[in-house]
Amino acid sequence: MEMKLFESKSVSVSQIVHLGRTYSSPFLNFKNIIGVKFSPQICACKGIVLKVTCASTSDNTYLPENAIGSIGQGKLSLSYRINGTNGTSSRLYCSDNRVLHAFDDDYGGVIVDPERLPANPNAFVSVLHASLSHWKKTGKKGVWLKLPVERSELVPIAVKEGFQYHHAERGYLMLTYWIPEGPCMLPDNASHQVGVGGFVVNEKNEVLVVQEKHCAAASVGLWKIPTGFVLESEEIFSGAIREVKEETGIDTEFVEVIAFRHAHNVAFEKSDLFFICMLRPLSTQIIIDDLEIQAAKWMPLVDFVEQPLIQEDCMFKKIIDICIARLGEHYCGLSAHKMVSKFDGKLSSLYYNVVQNQDFNCGAS
């Protein structure tokens, strides 16, 4: 039997080895070449036996080493036996068919594993190109490439290959690539930011209000309710409770979402959802946040409403009118109800109002 598996000329390790933290990665596609069952230690095909072991180099790349093969001066040498004949060679004859480690998503695309990217930028160039070719042949659609900030040197390489920016967080940049012809069907980055405000009224009919250290010129001197942004994976009502606690030191419990505002082009062309939550105070002593808050106090509701900026702004005035109507039980807000949907199997909060009788008393009162 004649089968060409090797050629005599030497080749650098980077040409044959897929850089990654896995023993089997240097030969992921070897089984596709000779059509046999393969393990990291033994590959057999009708008299063909190849044995390798692995060693870790200084850059944490796992390479076949000296059990039967040997590594020296950046070259890889393998020993083999074909039909009882021993031999050695420095290269596996297996076209550059390596691909990046990736997971299938639910929409016919792939998500590249950011923990198993090639350590060498030069290796990333060739592996990324080969991966795109492989995914195109296998009918994949979108590619999600998450590059940690410590791997920022790979960004220009991906962009040159055709990847586009999708979004960025403190620790990473997400890039995407659409393989099929036609318009990209991948979802855009999040279009909204979510804010909350806590409307807290005590038994004396006083509103918890603050003055911010950093605000627009038009808002200087305004006493306002505590506000802020909802954190990632945080409930709307939890965000309101947290913001009130951080800014004023007051502990509260959630009653209802009274209303919400939807505005556009608020920050960096993003839209904004702002939820006003009615909270019940559980403590009274105010401890302000010196970084954000200039002052905080319990303010009579009447004085709060009569502030010129509130009276002159139809949005502010309507919000306060709704809150007062809720206090008089002439209006029902949205309370949170925990539910699990079969659609995703996850616990979620569904916000809706409950009117229990004809007197229009809200279920959460």
C-alpha positions as CSV (number, residue, x, y, z in Angstrom):
1,M,0.0,0.0,0.0
2,E,1.3,3.5,-0.8
3,M,0.0,6.4,1.1
4,K,1.8,9.8,1.4
5,L,1.5,11.0,4.9
6,F,4.8,12.8,5.3
7,E,7.3,14.7,3.3
8,S,11.0,15.1,4.1
9,K,11.4,18.9,4.4
10,S,11.1,20.4,7.8
11,V,8.5,22.9,8.9
12,S,8.1,25.3,11.8
13,V,5.9,24.2,14.7
14,S,3.5,27.1,14.2
15,Q,2.7,25.7,10.7
16,I,1.4,22.5,12.0
17,V,0.2,23.1,15.5
18,H,-3.1,24.7,16.4
19,L,-2.1,26.9,19.3
20,G,-4.3,26.2,22.2
21,R,-4.6,24.5,25.6
22,T,-5.6,21.1,24.4
23,Y,-3.6,17.9,23.7
24,S,-5.6,16.9,20.7
25,S,-5.8,20.2,18.9
26,P,-2.6,19.7,16.8
27,F,-4.4,16.9,15.1
28,L,-8.1,17.8,15.2
29,N,-8.4,17.3,11.4
30,F,-6.0,14.4,11.0
31,K,-8.8,11.9,11.2
32,N,-10.6,13.6,8.4
33,I,-7.5,13.1,6.2
34,I,-7.0,9.4,6.6
35,G,-10.5,8.4,7.7
36,V,-9.7,6.5,10.8
37,K,-10.4,6.4,14.5
38,F,-8.0,8.8,16.2
39,S,-6.8,9.5,19.8
40,P,-4.1,11.9,21.0
41,Q,-1.8,8.9,21.6
42,I,-2.4,6.4,18.7
43,C,-3.7,6.7,15.1
44,A,-4.0,3.4,13.2
45,C,-5.1,2.8,9.6
46,K,-4.4,-0.6,7.9
47,G,-0.8,-0.9,9.1
48,I,-0.2,2.8,9.6
49,V,0.7,3.7,13.2
50,L,1.5,7.2,14.5
51,K,2.3,7.8,18.1
52,V,2.9,11.1,19.8
53,T,3.0,12.5,23.3
54,C,2.7,16.1,24.3
55,A,4.8,18.7,26.1
56,S,4.1,22.3,27.1
57,T,6.2,25.1,25.6
58,S,7.0,28.4,27.3
59,D,3.9,30.0,25.8
60,N,1.6,27.2,27.2
61,T,1.2,25.6,23.8
62,Y,0.9,21.8,23.8
63,L,3.1,20.1,21.2
64,P,4.0,16.5,20.3
65,E,7.4,15.7,21.8
66,N,10.1,13.2,22.3
67,A,8.3,9.9,23.2
68,I,8.6,9.0,19.6
69,G,8.8,12.4,18.0
70,S,11.1,15.2,18.9
71,I,11.2,19.0,19.0
72,G,14.2,21.0,18.3
73,Q,15.0,24.6,17.2
74,G,11.3,25.3,16.6
75,K,10.9,22.3,14.3
76,L,8.6,19.3,14.8
77,S,9.9,15.8,14.0
78,L,7.6,12.7,14.1
79,S,8.3,9.0,13.9
80,Y,6.0,6.6,12.0
81,R,5.7,3.0,11.0
82,I,4.0,1.9,7.7
83,N,3.5,-1.8,7.2
84,G,6.3,-2.6,9.6
85,T,8.7,-0.1,8.1
86,N,10.0,2.6,10.5
87,G,10.7,6.2,9.4
88,T,10.8,9.8,10.5
89,S,9.5,13.0,9.1
90,S,9.1,16.6,10.1
91,R,5.7,17.4,8.7
92,L,2.2,16.0,8.7
93,Y,0.9,16.2,5.2
94,C,-2.6,17.6,5.9
95,S,-3.6,20.9,4.3
96,D,-4.2,23.8,6.7
97,N,-7.7,22.8,7.7
98,R,-7.6,24.0,11.3
99,V,-10.5,25.9,12.8
100,L,-11.0,28.0,15.9
101,H,-12.7,26.3,18.8
102,A,-16.3,27.4,18.6
103,F,-19.8,26.5,19.8
104,D,-22.9,26.4,17.6
105,D,-25.6,29.0,18.5
106,D,-29.3,28.5,18.2
107,Y,-29.5,30.3,14.8
108,G,-27.1,28.4,12.6
109,G,-24.0,30.4,13.6
110,V,-21.0,29.9,15.8
111,I,-19.6,31.5,18.9
112,V,-15.8,31.4,19.1
113,D,-14.4,30.3,22.4
114,P,-12.5,33.3,23.8
115,E,-10.5,31.1,26.2
116,R,-9.0,29.1,23.4
117,L,-7.7,31.6,20.9
118,P,-4.3,31.1,19.4
119,A,-1.6,32.6,21.5
120,N,0.4,33.9,18.5
121,P,-1.2,36.7,16.3
122,N,0.4,35.2,13.2
123,A,-1.2,31.9,13.9
124,F,-4.5,33.7,14.5
125,V,-4.4,35.2,11.0
126,S,-4.2,31.8,9.3
127,V,-6.5,30.0,11.6
128,L,-9.2,32.7,11.4
129,H,-9.0,32.6,7.6
130,A,-9.2,28.8,7.5
131,S,-12.1,28.9,10.0
132,L,-14.2,31.3,7.9
133,S,-13.6,29.1,4.9
134,H,-14.6,26.0,6.9
135,W,-17.8,27.6,8.3
136,K,-18.8,28.8,4.9
137,K,-18.5,25.3,3.5
138,T,-20.5,23.9,6.3
139,G,-23.3,26.4,5.9
140,K,-22.8,28.5,9.0
141,K,-24.3,32.0,9.1
142,G,-23.2,34.4,11.8
143,V,-19.9,34.3,13.7
144,W,-19.5,35.9,17.1
145,L,-15.9,36.7,18.1
146,K,-15.4,37.9,21.6
147,L,-11.9,39.3,22.2
148,P,-10.8,40.0,25.8
149,V,-9.1,43.3,26.4
150,E,-5.8,41.5,26.9
151,R,-6.1,40.1,23.4
152,S,-6.6,43.5,21.8
153,E,-3.8,42.9,19.3
154,L,-6.1,40.5,17.5
155,V,-8.7,43.2,16.7
156,P,-7.0,44.7,13.6
157,I,-6.6,41.2,12.2
158,A,-10.3,40.4,12.6
159,V,-11.4,43.7,11.2
160,K,-9.1,43.2,8.1
161,E,-10.7,39.8,7.6
162,G,-14.1,41.5,7.5
163,F,-15.4,41.4,11.0
164,Q,-17.4,44.4,12.3
165,Y,-17.7,45.9,15.8
166,H,-20.9,44.9,17.6
167,H,-20.5,46.1,21.2
168,A,-17.9,46.6,23.9
169,E,-17.8,46.2,27.6
170,R,-15.0,47.0,30.1
171,G,-13.3,43.6,29.6
172,Y,-14.0,42.7,26.0
173,L,-14.9,43.7,22.4
174,M,-17.5,41.7,20.5
175,L,-17.1,41.4,16.8
176,T,-19.4,39.7,14.2
177,Y,-19.1,38.3,10.7
178,W,-22.0,37.4,8.4
179,I,-21.2,34.6,6.0
180,P,-24.2,34.3,3.6
181,E,-24.8,36.6,0.7
182,G,-27.4,39.3,1.4
183,P,-28.1,41.6,4.4
184,C,-26.8,40.6,7.8
185,M,-29.5,39.1,10.0
186,L,-27.6,39.2,13.3
187,P,-29.3,41.3,16.0
188,D,-27.9,44.8,16.6
189,N,-26.4,45.8,19.9
190,A,-28.8,46.7,22.8
191,S,-30.8,49.8,21.8
192,H,-31.9,51.0,25.2
193,Q,-30.5,52.0,28.6
194,V,-32.8,51.5,31.6
195,G,-33.2,54.0,34.4
196,V,-35.3,54.0,37.6
197,G,-36.6,56.5,40.1
198,G,-37.8,55.8,43.6
199,F,-40.9,57.7,44.8
200,V,-40.8,57.2,48.6
201,V,-43.4,58.7,50.9
202,N,-43.5,58.3,54.6
203,E,-46.4,58.3,57.1
204,K,-46.1,62.1,57.4
205,N,-46.8,62.5,53.7
206,E,-43.2,63.6,53.1
207,V,-41.3,62.7,50.0
208,L,-37.7,61.5,50.1
209,V,-35.7,63.9,47.9
210,V,-32.2,64.7,46.9
211,Q,-30.1,67.4,45.3
212,E,-27.3,66.0,43.0
213,K,-23.7,67.3,42.9
214,H,-23.5,66.9,39.2
215,C,-26.5,67.9,37.1
216,A,-27.6,70.1,34.2
217,A,-27.6,73.8,34.8
218,A,-31.4,73.8,34.5
219,S,-31.7,71.4,37.4
220,V,-29.5,73.2,39.9
221,G,-31.3,73.6,43.2
222,L,-34.1,71.1,42.2
223,W,-35.2,68.7,44.9
224,K,-35.9,65.4,43.0
225,I,-36.5,61.8,43.7
226,P,-33.5,59.4,43.8
227,T,-32.7,58.0,40.4
228,G,-30.1,55.8,38.6
229,F,-29.5,53.1,36.1
230,V,-30.5,49.4,36.4
231,L,-27.4,47.1,36.5
232,E,-26.9,44.1,34.4
233,S,-29.1,41.2,35.4
234,E,-30.9,43.4,38.0
235,E,-34.7,43.6,38.4
236,I,-36.3,47.0,37.8
237,F,-37.7,47.1,41.3
238,S,-34.3,45.9,42.8
239,G,-32.6,48.7,41.0
240,A,-34.9,51.3,42.4
241,I,-34.4,50.0,46.0
242,R,-30.7,49.9,45.5
243,E,-30.5,53.5,44.2
244,V,-32.5,54.9,47.1
245,K,-30.3,53.0,49.6
246,E,-27.1,54.2,47.9
247,E,-28.0,57.8,47.6
248,T,-29.9,58.3,50.9
249,G,-29.2,55.3,53.2
250,I,-33.0,54.7,53.4
251,D,-34.2,51.0,53.3
252,T,-37.4,50.5,51.3
253,E,-39.6,47.8,49.9
254,F,-41.2,47.8,46.4
255,V,-44.9,48.6,46.0
256,E,-45.5,49.2,42.3
257,V,-44.2,50.6,39.0
258,I,-46.3,53.8,38.7
259,A,-45.4,54.7,35.2
260,F,-42.5,54.7,32.7
261,R,-41.1,57.1,30.2
262,H,-39.7,56.2,26.8
263,A,-37.3,58.7,25.1
264,H,-34.9,58.5,22.2
265,N,-31.5,59.7,21.3
266,V,-30.7,60.3,24.9
267,A,-27.1,59.1,25.1
268,F,-24.9,58.1,22.2
269,E,-28.0,57.6,20.0
270,K,-29.5,55.1,22.4
271,S,-33.1,55.2,23.6
272,D,-34.0,55.4,27.3
273,L,-36.6,53.6,29.4
274,F,-37.2,55.3,32.8
275,F,-39.4,53.5,35.4
276,I,-40.9,55.4,38.3
277,C,-41.3,53.0,41.2
278,M,-43.4,53.6,44.4
279,L,-41.4,52.4,47.4
280,R,-42.4,52.0,51.0
281,P,-39.8,53.3,53.6
282,L,-38.5,50.9,56.2
283,S,-36.2,53.3,57.9
284,T,-36.0,57.1,58.5
285,Q,-32.4,58.1,59.1
286,I,-30.8,59.7,56.0
287,I,-27.1,59.0,55.2
288,I,-26.2,60.6,51.9
289,D,-23.7,59.4,49.3
290,D,-21.0,62.1,49.3
291,L,-19.8,61.2,45.8
292,E,-23.1,61.9,44.0
293,I,-25.5,63.7,46.4
294,Q,-25.2,67.3,47.6
295,A,-28.1,67.0,50.1
296,A,-31.1,64.8,51.0
297,K,-34.2,65.2,53.1
298,W,-37.8,64.4,53.8
299,M,-39.8,67.1,52.1
300,P,-43.5,67.8,52.5
301,L,-45.4,66.5,49.4
302,V,-47.0,69.9,48.9
303,D,-43.7,71.7,48.9
304,F,-42.2,69.2,46.5
305,V,-45.0,69.6,44.0
306,E,-44.9,73.4,44.1
307,Q,-41.3,73.6,43.0
308,P,-41.3,75.8,39.8
309,L,-39.4,73.3,37.6
310,I,-42.0,70.7,38.4
311,Q,-44.9,73.0,37.8
312,E,-43.4,74.2,34.5
313,D,-42.6,70.8,33.1
314,C,-45.5,68.8,31.9
315,M,-43.6,65.5,32.2
316,F,-42.6,66.1,35.8
317,K,-46.1,67.4,36.7
318,K,-47.9,64.3,35.2
319,I,-45.6,61.9,37.0
320,I,-46.3,63.6,40.3
321,D,-50.0,63.7,39.6
322,I,-50.0,59.9,39.0
323,C,-48.0,59.3,42.2
324,I,-50.5,61.4,44.2
325,A,-53.4,59.5,42.6
326,R,-51.8,56.2,43.6
327,L,-51.4,57.5,47.2
328,G,-55.2,58.2,47.2
329,E,-55.9,54.8,45.7
330,H,-57.4,56.3,42.6
331,Y,-54.8,54.7,40.3
332,C,-53.3,51.3,40.1
333,G,-49.6,50.7,39.1
334,L,-47.9,47.6,38.0
335,S,-46.8,45.1,40.6
336,A,-44.2,42.4,39.9
337,H,-45.1,38.8,39.7
338,K,-42.6,36.0,39.4
339,M,-43.3,33.5,36.6
340,V,-41.6,30.8,34.5
341,S,-42.3,30.6,30.8
342,K,-41.9,27.4,28.8
343,F,-40.4,29.5,26.1
344,D,-37.1,29.8,27.8
345,G,-37.6,28.0,31.2
346,K,-36.3,31.0,33.1
347,L,-37.8,32.8,36.1
348,S,-38.9,36.2,35.1
349,S,-40.9,39.2,36.5
350,L,-44.2,40.0,34.8
351,Y,-45.5,43.5,35.7
352,Y,-49.2,44.1,35.7
353,N,-51.9,45.6,38.0
354,V,-54.5,43.7,40.0
355,V,-57.9,45.3,40.9
356,Q,-59.5,43.0,43.5
357,N,-62.8,44.7,44.0
358,Q,-65.1,47.4,42.6
359,D,-63.9,50.0,45.0
360,F,-60.8,50.3,42.8
361,N,-58.4,49.5,45.6
362,C,-55.1,48.2,44.2
363,G,-54.1,44.7,45.1
364,A,-50.6,45.9,46.2
365,S,-51.9,48.6,48.7
